[in-house]
């Protein structure tokens, strides 16, 4: 009986391997499925066993586990500017947001005492949603302006009181086009309100090795650059638009440079 199951298992794995070689769609589905399975089994199990549930402390565990995923998927990270995270006190970190794979990029550089802010809908995105929930991510309801503002106001107080950094995706949604979507101003209002610096983080485009529309998912290299902090001391709400535009322009120029695209 055991030999029979072993033979059947081997046959299924061989068939999957052949199909992955012949069909990009099958290759994409299997790799994404494996990614989600790793998230569920490894990171979630570690968080529940060590800390017993939802807490920011889980981010250290998630970071250690997810950093190993790159070896399974043949992804290489080239990181520059980590010293720019070494600012005294809290800060707002903003980065471009491309795909479900962003979690691997995030954990590759995530500093200690850093919590993410994300839209409430992310809680319902399967295994990745479970992981970020267990990691203590702060969720906001973007459909309710008053609720979002209230949450962000509390985030500003907590950030200063607990000396933590907050990671925000200012595009507001995933964008795998190789360019940036216009930035929402919430992160920059938060930085000005708390009078803390903004630290831009830029990941090179994934389009050469990952594209859900064409079912492309192969190995590749991701360049990451942490840019110098942008100070907000003395700025007011009247300066938020200029701060947002400045950060957008700097990050877009960096994205094109890292991705080998003309400006």
C-alpha positions in Angstrom: 0.0 0.0 0.0 2.8 2.5 1.0 4.7 1.6 -2.2 1.6 2.2 -4.2 1.1 5.7 -2.8 4.8 6.5 -3.4 4.5 5.5 -7.0 1.3 7.5 -7.5 2.9 10.5 -5.8 6.0 10.3 -8.0 3.8 10.0 -11.1 1.8 13.1 -10.1 5.0 15.1 -9.5 6.5 14.1 -12.8 3.2 15.0 -14.6 3.2 18.4 -12.9 6.8 19.0 -13.9 6.0 18.1 -17.5 2.9 20.3 -17.6 4.8 23.2 -16.0 7.5 23.0 -18.7 4.9 22.8 -21.5 2.3 25.3 -20.2 3.0 28.8 -18.7 -0.5 28.8 -17.2 0.1 25.6 -15.3 3.6 26.8 -14.2 2.1 30.0 -12.9 -0.7 28.3 -11.0 1.6 25.7 -9.4 4.1 28.3 -8.3 1.5 30.7 -6.9 -0.2 27.8 -5.2 3.1 26.7 -3.7 3.8 30.3 -2.5 0.4 30.5 -0.8 0.9 27.0 0.8 4.3 28.1 2.2 2.7 31.3 3.6 0.0 29.2 5.3 2.0 26.3 6.7 5.3 27.9 7.7 4.7 31.5 8.7 1.2 31.0 10.2 2.2 27.9 12.1 5.3 29.7 13.5 3.3 32.7 14.6 0.5 30.7 16.3 3.0 28.4 18.0 5.4 31.1 19.3 3.1 34.1 20.1 -0.3 32.5 20.1 -2.1 34.9 17.8 -2.1 38.4 16.3 0.7 40.7 17.4 3.4 42.9 15.9 6.0 40.7 17.5 5.1 38.1 14.9 6.8 40.2 12.2 10.2 39.0 13.3 9.0 35.4 12.8 7.3 36.1 9.5 10.4 38.0 8.3 12.7 35.0 9.2 10.4 32.5 7.5 9.5 34.5 4.3 13.1 35.4 3.6 13.7 31.7 2.8 11.0 31.7 0.1 13.3 33.4 -2.5 15.4 30.2 -2.6 12.3 28.1 -3.6 11.4 30.5 -6.4 14.8 31.5 -7.8 14.6 35.1 -6.8 17.6 37.3 -6.0 17.6 40.6 -4.1 20.1 43.3 -4.6 19.6 45.8 -1.7 21.1 49.3 -1.4 20.7 52.0 1.2 19.7 50.0 4.3 21.6 52.6 6.4 18.8 55.1 5.6 16.5 53.2 8.0 18.7 54.2 10.9 16.9 57.3 11.8 16.3 58.3 15.4 12.7 57.9 16.3 9.6 56.9 14.3 9.2 57.3 10.5 6.8 56.7 7.6 8.2 54.2 5.0 6.5 54.4 1.6 7.1 51.9 -1.3 5.7 50.8 -4.6 3.2 48.0 -4.6 3.3 45.4 -7.4 1.9 42.0 -6.6 1.3 39.2 -4.2 5.1 38.7 -4.2 5.7 42.0 -2.5 5.7 40.2 0.9 9.0 38.6 0.0 10.4 42.0 -1.0 9.1 43.6 2.2 10.5 41.0 4.5 13.9 41.2 2.8 14.4 44.7 4.2 11.8 45.2 6.9 13.4 47.0 9.9 12.6 46.1 13.5 9.7 47.9 15.2 7.8 48.4 12.0 4.1 47.9 11.4 2.2 48.1 8.1 -0.9 49.9 7.2 -3.2 48.3 4.6 -6.7 48.4 3.3 -9.3 46.3 5.1 -9.9 44.1 2.1 -6.4 42.6 2.4 -7.7 40.6 5.4 -9.7 38.5 2.9 -6.9 37.7 0.4 -6.4 34.1 1.5 -3.1 32.9 3.0 -1.4 36.3 2.5 -4.3 38.0 4.3 -3.9 35.6 7.2 -0.2 36.3 7.5 -0.5 40.1 7.5 -3.4 39.8 10.0 -1.2 37.7 12.4 1.6 40.2 11.9 -0.4 43.0 13.5 -1.0 45.0 10.3 -3.3 48.1 10.9 -6.3 47.9 8.6 -8.2 51.0 7.4 -11.6 51.1 5.7 -10.9 53.3 2.6 -14.7 53.4 1.8 -15.3 55.3 5.0 -13.4 58.6 5.1 -14.2 59.4 8.7 -13.1 55.9 9.8 -9.8 56.0 7.9 -9.0 59.5 9.3 -9.7 58.3 12.8 -7.5 55.2 12.4 -4.6 57.3 10.9 -4.9 59.8 13.7 -4.5 56.9 16.2 -1.6 55.5 14.2 0.2 58.9 14.4 -0.2 58.9 18.3 0.9 55.3 18.6 3.9 55.8 16.3 5.3 58.6 18.3 4.4 57.1 21.7 5.8 53.6 20.9 8.7 54.8 18.7 7.7 52.6 15.7 8.0 52.9 12.0 5.0 52.6 9.8 5.1 51.1 6.3 2.5 52.3 3.7 1.9 51.6 0.0 0.8 55.0 -1.2 -0.5 53.7 -4.6 -3.3 52.0 -2.6 -3.4 48.9 -4.7 -1.2 46.5 -6.6 0.2 47.8 -9.9 2.3 45.4 -12.0 2.7 47.8 -15.0 6.3 48.8 -14.5 5.2 52.4 -13.6 3.6 54.1 -10.5 0.0 54.9 -9.9 -0.8 58.4 -8.5 -0.1 58.5 -4.8 -2.8 58.8 -2.2 -2.0 61.5 0.4 -2.8 59.5 3.6 0.8 58.5 4.4 2.0 62.0 3.8 -0.7 63.6 6.0 0.3 61.1 8.7 4.0 62.0 8.4 3.3 65.8 8.6 0.8 65.2 11.5 3.4 63.3 13.5 6.3 65.5 12.2 8.4 62.4 11.3 10.5 61.8 8.2 9.3 59.9 5.1 11.6 57.1 3.9 11.0 56.1 0.3 11.7 52.4 -0.7 11.7 51.4 -4.4 11.6 47.9 -5.9 12.5 47.4 -9.5 9.8 46.2 -11.9 8.7 42.6 -11.7 7.5 42.5 -15.3 10.5 40.6 -16.7 9.7 37.6 -14.5 6.2 38.0 -13.1 3.0 38.9 -15.0 -0.4 37.5 -13.9 -2.1 38.5 -17.2 0.3 36.4 -19.3 0.8 33.7 -16.6 4.5 34.5 -16.4 6.3 33.5 -13.2 10.0 32.6 -13.6 13.2 33.3 -11.6 14.7 36.8 -11.6 16.5 39.6 -9.8 14.9 42.4 -7.8 16.8 45.6 -7.1 15.7 47.4 -3.9 16.8 50.9 -3.0 16.1 52.7 0.3 16.3 56.4 -0.4 17.4 59.1 2.1 14.8 60.3 4.5 12.7 63.3 3.6 12.2 65.6 6.7 8.8 67.0 7.5 9.6 69.0 10.6 7.9 72.4 10.3 5.6 71.3 7.5 1.9 71.8 7.7 -1.1 70.3 6.0 -0.7 72.9 3.3 2.6 71.2 2.3 1.2 67.7 1.9 0.5 68.0 -1.8 4.1 69.2 -2.6 5.5 66.5 -0.3 3.5 63.8 -2.1 4.5 65.1 -5.5 8.2 65.3 -4.5 8.2 61.7 -3.2 6.3 60.4 -6.3 8.8 62.0 -8.7 11.8 60.7 -6.8 10.5 57.2 -6.5 9.3 57.1 -10.2 12.7 58.2 -11.4 14.4 55.6 -9.2 12.0 52.8 -10.4 12.8 53.5 -14.0 16.6 53.6 -13.2 16.5 50.3 -11.3 14.4 48.6 -14.0 16.6 49.8 -16.8 14.0 52.0 -18.4 14.4 55.5 -19.8 12.9 58.2 -17.6 
